[in-house]
Amino acid sequence: MRDVLDTAVCGTCGVTLHPGYRLRGGALRCLRHAITYRIVLRRSLITALIVGTILTTINQGDRILDGDVSTGVFVKIALTYCVPFCVSTSGALGASRRSPERAM
């Protein structure tokens, strides 16, 4: 049984997994392919769009309405969208992470 667990591989690229991520569809994936998995990516982008827009409106709305938008404000807005994207992706990967003992 241990030999089977040691040979768990990514369903996309075939790299050996220690551990892997079991996403919808059941195939194990490596970190790179789990992050770029269409369902995870789509959900993270939607979350970033909704939460980022709300946070941008709360934090930078007055500057945007006044037309006082500098390069620094654009950087803050970009980071405001990056944070919920990263949190959503991290949550999805954490929920799908499988240790080698649970991978099969």
N, C-alpha and C positions, 0 to 999 in steps of 0.2 A: 504494500500500500504506500509506503514511504517513497518508493521509486516513482510511482505515478504522480505523487504530489510534487516531487522535485522537478518534474518535467513539464509543469504547466507553462504554456506559451501563449503569447498574444495571438488572438485570432486574426489580426491584420498583418503584422510583420513577422511573427514567429519568434520574437525575442523571448528568452526565459523570464518568467515573472517571479518576483520576490517582494511582496505579494502582487496580486493583480486587481483589476477592477471589473466586476461583473455588472454590465449595464443591461438595458433592455435588449432582448434578443438572446440573452444567455451567454454569449461569447465573452471570454476573458480578454481584457485589453491591457496594454502597457499604459503608463502615465501619459505619454505623448498622444496615443490614440484615444485614450479616455477623454482628455481635454478637448480634442478636436471632434469627438463623436457628435454627430449632427443634433441629436436630441438635447444633450448637455449644453452644447454651444447655443442652440436656439433659446432654451430656457434662460440661460445666463444673460443673453443679449436682451431678451424681453424684460427681465428683472432690472437690468442696468438702465434700460430706457425709461421704465416707469419710475423707479426709485431715484435715478439720477436726475430726471426732470423735476420731480418734487423737491429734492434737495437743492437743486440749482435755483429753483423759484424761491425757495425759502431763504437761501444764503446770498444769492447774487441778483435776485429779481429787481431790487431797487436800482442797482447799477445798470442793469440791462435797460430798464425803462428810462433812466436818465441819459442813456447813451454814453455813460462813463465806463466803457469797456476797454481795458488795456490788455496787453499781452499777459500780464500776471493774472488777470481775471479769466482769460481764456485757458490758462494752465490750470487754474482752480476748477473751472468747469469740467475740463477733461478728466482731472483726478476724481471729481465728484461722480462721474460715470464709471470710472475704473474700479472704484471701491465696491459698489454692489455687484459688479460683474465678477470680481475675484471672490467675494463672499459666496455668491450663488454657485460658482464653479467649485469652490472648496467644499461647500455643503454637499453637492451632488457626488463629488468624488469620495468624500468621507462616508456617505451613506452606502456607496457601492463597493467600498474597499473590502477585499477578502484576503485573509491571511492564508498562507499555504495550507494550513490544516483544514480550512473551510472552503478552499477553492474548488474542490471536486465534490 
